[in-house]
Amino acid sequence: MLFIAAIATSLFSGIENAGFLWIGFFFVCAILFLGIEKLKGYAYSMMIFGSVAIAMYFPQYFIEYKDFKFSALIVPLIQVIMFGMGTSMSIKDFLGVVKMPKGVMIGVLCQFSIMPFIGFTLAKLSGFPPEIAAGMILIGCSPSGMASNVMAFLAKANLALSITVTSITTLLAPLVTPFLMGWLAGEFVAIDVVDMMFSIVKMVIIPIGAGLIFNYFLQGKSKWLDDLMPIISMAAIALILVIIVAAGRDSLLDIGPLLIVMVISHNLAGYVLGYWASRLFKLSEKDCRTIAIEVGMQNGGLASGIAKEMGKIATVGLAPAVFGPFMNVSGSILASYWHKKPIEGES
């Protein structure tokens, strides 16, 4: 009913008058999907779309309050997310390098080659203002995130390989991401490689290290935190997205449709090229699926934090803000498809 009302209002009164209906539709879907097994995986995506709708219709509430700019929350929120990632990690996550060296190496190489160069190509073709084009390269130069591990699990892919590749690419990000940005995005915006390196260390390495230490000393003694951190992380990602979309709303209204097309192309090309690059290196079907998901799904939160540290959240941060929601939807669909298509010889 909300969907029909939102469509009717958008058509006859203008989409600008259908805000509450669209927001209600997305959040009601998110709540209802949690109770339907086949749709449960899409509940978070609906929540993200609802968050985007709130930011698009009511941006004034998420930009500034009494001289406090909400963009100042982005880096602390990312640190909370990375701490949560650290609490869920252990030394076992890095043993995959020894157990599956070929798969890990190919996964890491694909992650830091395919997506950055696709992003660069799309940025050159887009005709966007330089800072917005640079954001497409930034999302490509970012490591994979924890969402890829969830999708690998749902797809019945190689979860151990997925976790290891995510862990390694995340720890390499302070070195590799600034280098790639300086090389590929330098013609679009000024890139201070050293400053970006320290920003990523602050946002990623320190909180993950703290999380690892916490996990080491309190492993098995803090189940409440294990249960709470994923919820906090999802809420933090949604809030980051709201802040970025609100800040860049005017630019999104100008170039939104083309940016969406470019982001969709970037994401889908990551899945396709990640899969076939793995096939080229003769990895198993299970590992090919894993690396396809790892390559196609990026850490949009980290990319947003880097954009904030660059002081360009409303421009460089736009592509990551669009990439994140679509990535969750496409990843869920792909994981569902592979879940229903068992690998030959496996149950």
ABEGO torsion letter per residue (X at the ends): XAAAAAAAAAAAAEAAAAAAAAAAAAAAAAAAAAABAAAAAAAAAAAAAAAAAAAAABAAAAABBGGBBAAAAAAAAAAAAAAAAAAABBAAAAAAAAABAAAAAAAAAAAAAAAAAAAAAAAAAAGBBAAAAAAAAAAAABBBBAAAAAAAAAAGBBAAAAAAAAAAAAAAAAAAAAAAAAAAAAAABBBBAAAAAAAAAAAAAAAAAAAAAAAAAABGABAAAAAAAAAAAAAAAAAAAAAAAAAAAAAAAAAAAAAAAAAAAAAAAAAAAAAAAAAAAGBBAAAAAAAAAAAABBBAAAAAAAAAAAGAAAAAAAAAAAAAAAAAAAAAAAAAAAAABBBBGBX
